[in-house]
Amino acid sequence: MAKFYCVPGRTWYNKTNEWEEYINVNSEGEASVIVSFYEFYSPTVVTYGIAYVYPSIFVDIVPYPDSYVIYSEHFDYVMLLVKETSPPGDWKLE
């Protein structure tokens, strides 16, 4: 489903495979991997149909529901979003 929001064959389309592998490797046994982002480390910049966004992505590994996080990792990314022409107004990850 994540690939639907990406430009086919581009950077983030291919990176979904890397994240899927990362989650599978780190979800062994009863652990769950939670990937979330809820903050940006820099303001978004939009120029000529391209948006540069700067999300901080957090990965928490939890051994079972409602338990404490046993491992946490933080990634800062620069992501490009491209304004699509069909349907008009949609944005996709470059």
NORURQUI-V174187 format. One record per helix or strand of 2 or more residues. SS is the DSSP state (~ for helix, > for strand). FROM is the first residue (numbers start at 1). LEN is the number of residues. If there is no record, write none. Layout:
SS & FROM & LEN
SS & FROM & LEN
This chain:
~ & 2 & 4
~ & 11 & 16
> & 32 & 16
> & 50 & 13
> & 69 & 8
> & 79 & 7
> & 88 & 6
